[in-house]
Structures are given as C-alpha cells and as structure tokens.
Amino acid sequence: MSEWSPYVIRVVLHHYASKEKFERDDLPLYRETISSLTNKGLVVPNEFGYVDVTQKGEALVQAWCSTPTPILKWVDPRFESQSRDF
C-alpha cells in the first residue's frame, strides 16, 4: 500500500482546509489513519475532539501542491532523440 493513498491524502487535505469533523470519522479506517498521521507528526487531535494539521503536515500539503503536472511524451523509437512534450 502506498504511504499516500488517495484516502490518506483526502483526510490530510480535509483537516488542512477545514475545522469541521471528517464526514466519516466513525469508521475504523479513519481512526487508523489519524493514528498513523499522528505518529508521523502530521496531525494532532485537539481538546475539542477535532484534528489539527501540524506545521509538518502543512509542509507536506505545500509539497503536494508544488508538485508539477506530469508531462506525457509520445515517442516513436526511431526518433527518440527528437521527442516532443505535450
């Protein structure tokens, strides 16, 4: 399993962007995810029963947001040195 599955990314981004509870915070998977993210120092539960993103978590979100869009290249092997970016 990838360290950053779409579900984990969704949970981190939710808590980064919102102070509301996660819509399915009653699921075992959610509790496991929050526990894992807490152990990594990315989030911390607060005294009100919500989850806050730490500075380390904010840095992770900023890294995700600064990742460039991949470039797709179609290359005919006969002309590989002349490939073009699309």
ABEGO torsion letter per residue (X at the ends): XBABBAAAAAAAAAAAABABBBABAABAAAAAAAAAAAAAGABBBBAAGBBBBBAAAAAAAAAAAABBBBBBBBBBAAAAAABBBX
